[in-house]
């Protein structure tokens, strides 16, 4: 497991770090995260990027990836600089079939508008149309919204 920023290590033990997210299930179509952990990283702004990018570069755990994409999304909302530069790391997930990862990835792409992400968004939408994901929510709503955002920005 990637070690987070040192002060965070002093606050939480590794078990809490590993189990701080609850994926969508049953009638709940959204994730539950540890708000203290998320807020800690969001307040770090650019200083949190090395941790988040290290996790996203190395993790194969859907929950951990989803949580860090959520943190990244919140960092964008907090006006953190440089997130568009980590597209090469995010592109690792362009071919995922996980509706959770697709949803957060599309939301991030919508906000950072990296030109290279447009094609993968289209591919996700087509792939999901041919083989609809088994989920209690539709990731195509966010994917389609991201695609429309790319297109609407081009025609302004």
C-alpha positions as CSV (number, residue, x, y, z in Angstrom):
1,X,0.0,0.0,0.0
2,X,1.2,3.5,-0.8
3,X,2.0,5.6,2.3
4,X,0.0,8.8,2.5
5,X,1.4,12.1,3.7
6,X,3.2,11.6,7.0
7,X,0.8,13.6,9.2
8,X,-2.1,11.5,7.9
9,X,-0.2,8.3,9.0
10,X,-0.1,9.7,12.5
11,X,-3.9,10.2,12.5
12,X,-5.1,6.9,11.1
13,X,-3.9,3.3,11.1
14,X,-3.5,1.3,8.0
15,X,-6.8,-0.7,8.5
16,X,-8.8,2.5,8.4
17,X,-6.9,3.6,5.3
18,X,-7.7,0.4,3.5
19,X,-11.4,0.3,4.4
20,X,-12.5,3.9,4.2
21,X,-14.9,3.5,1.3
22,X,-18.1,1.7,0.8
23,X,-19.0,1.0,-2.8
24,X,-22.6,1.4,-4.1
25,X,-24.9,-1.5,-3.1
26,X,-28.5,-2.4,-2.9
27,X,-30.6,0.8,-3.2
28,X,-27.6,3.1,-2.6
29,X,-26.2,4.2,-5.9
30,X,-23.4,6.2,-4.5
31,X,-20.1,5.6,-2.6
32,X,-19.6,6.4,1.0
33,X,-16.1,7.8,1.9
34,X,-14.3,8.8,5.1
35,X,-15.0,12.5,5.0
36,X,-12.0,13.2,7.4
37,X,-9.6,11.4,5.0
38,X,-11.0,13.1,1.9
39,X,-11.0,16.6,3.6
40,X,-7.4,16.0,4.7
41,X,-6.2,15.4,1.2
42,X,-8.3,18.1,-0.4
43,X,-6.9,20.7,2.0
44,X,-3.4,19.6,0.9
45,X,-4.2,20.7,-2.7
46,X,-1.1,20.2,-4.9
47,X,0.8,18.4,-2.1
48,X,-1.7,15.6,-2.2
49,X,-1.1,14.9,-5.9
50,X,2.0,12.7,-5.4
51,X,0.0,10.4,-3.0
52,X,-3.1,10.2,-5.2
53,X,-1.1,9.7,-8.4
54,X,1.0,6.9,-6.7
55,X,-2.2,5.1,-5.7
56,X,-3.7,5.5,-9.1
57,X,-0.5,4.3,-10.8
58,X,-0.2,1.2,-8.7
59,X,-3.5,0.0,-7.4
60,X,-5.6,-2.8,-8.8
61,X,-8.3,-2.5,-6.1
62,X,-11.5,-1.0,-7.5
63,X,-12.6,0.6,-4.2
64,X,-9.1,2.2,-3.7
65,X,-9.1,3.5,-7.2
66,X,-12.6,4.9,-6.9
67,X,-11.8,6.6,-3.6
68,X,-8.8,8.3,-5.1
69,X,-10.7,9.4,-8.2
70,X,-13.2,10.9,-5.8
71,X,-10.4,12.7,-3.9
72,X,-9.1,13.9,-7.3
73,X,-12.5,15.2,-8.3
74,X,-12.8,17.1,-5.0
75,X,-9.3,18.5,-5.6
76,X,-10.5,19.8,-8.9
77,X,-13.4,21.4,-7.2
78,X,-11.0,23.0,-4.7
79,X,-9.1,24.6,-7.7
80,X,-6.0,22.5,-7.3
81,X,-3.5,23.2,-10.1
82,X,-1.9,20.5,-12.4
83,X,-4.5,17.8,-12.4
84,X,-4.7,17.9,-16.2
85,X,-1.0,16.9,-16.3
86,X,-1.7,13.5,-14.7
87,X,-3.9,12.4,-17.7
88,X,-1.3,9.8,-18.6
89,X,-1.9,8.1,-15.2
90,X,-5.7,8.5,-15.5
91,X,-5.7,7.0,-19.0
92,X,-4.7,3.7,-17.4
93,X,-8.4,3.3,-16.6
94,X,-9.8,4.3,-20.1
95,X,-10.7,0.7,-20.9
96,X,-12.2,-0.2,-17.6
97,X,-15.6,-1.9,-17.4
98,X,-16.1,-0.7,-13.8
99,X,-19.1,1.6,-13.8
100,X,-17.8,3.2,-10.6
101,X,-14.4,4.0,-12.1
102,X,-16.0,5.1,-15.4
103,X,-18.3,7.5,-13.7
104,X,-15.6,9.3,-11.7
105,X,-13.2,9.3,-14.7
106,X,-15.8,10.9,-16.9
107,X,-16.5,13.5,-14.3
108,X,-12.8,14.3,-14.0
109,X,-12.4,14.4,-17.8
110,X,-15.4,16.7,-18.0
111,X,-13.7,19.2,-15.7
112,X,-10.1,19.1,-16.9
113,X,-11.0,18.9,-20.7
114,X,-7.8,17.1,-21.8
115,X,-8.3,16.7,-25.6
116,X,-6.8,13.1,-25.5
117,X,-9.7,12.0,-23.2
118,X,-12.4,12.6,-25.8
119,X,-11.8,9.4,-27.8
120,X,-11.7,7.2,-24.7
121,X,-15.0,8.7,-23.5
122,X,-16.7,7.8,-26.8
123,X,-15.2,4.3,-26.6
124,X,-16.6,3.9,-23.1
125,X,-20.1,5.0,-24.2
126,X,-20.0,2.6,-27.2
127,X,-18.7,-0.3,-25.1
128,X,-21.4,0.3,-22.5
129,X,-24.1,0.5,-25.1
130,X,-23.0,-2.9,-26.6
131,X,-22.6,-4.5,-23.1
132,X,-24.6,-2.5,-20.5
133,X,-22.9,-2.7,-17.1
134,X,-24.7,-4.4,-14.3
135,X,-25.0,-1.6,-11.8
136,X,-27.6,0.2,-9.8
137,X,-26.8,3.4,-11.7
138,X,-26.0,4.3,-15.3
139,X,-22.4,5.5,-15.9
140,X,-23.4,6.5,-19.4
141,X,-25.2,9.6,-17.9
142,X,-21.8,11.0,-16.7
143,X,-20.0,9.8,-19.8
144,X,-22.5,11.3,-22.1
145,X,-22.5,14.5,-20.1
146,X,-18.7,14.7,-20.4
147,X,-18.9,14.2,-24.1
148,X,-21.5,16.9,-24.4
149,X,-19.3,19.2,-22.3
150,X,-16.4,18.6,-24.7
151,X,-18.6,19.4,-27.7
152,X,-20.4,22.4,-26.3
153,X,-17.0,24.0,-25.3
154,X,-15.8,23.6,-29.0
155,X,-18.9,25.5,-30.4
156,X,-18.7,28.5,-28.1
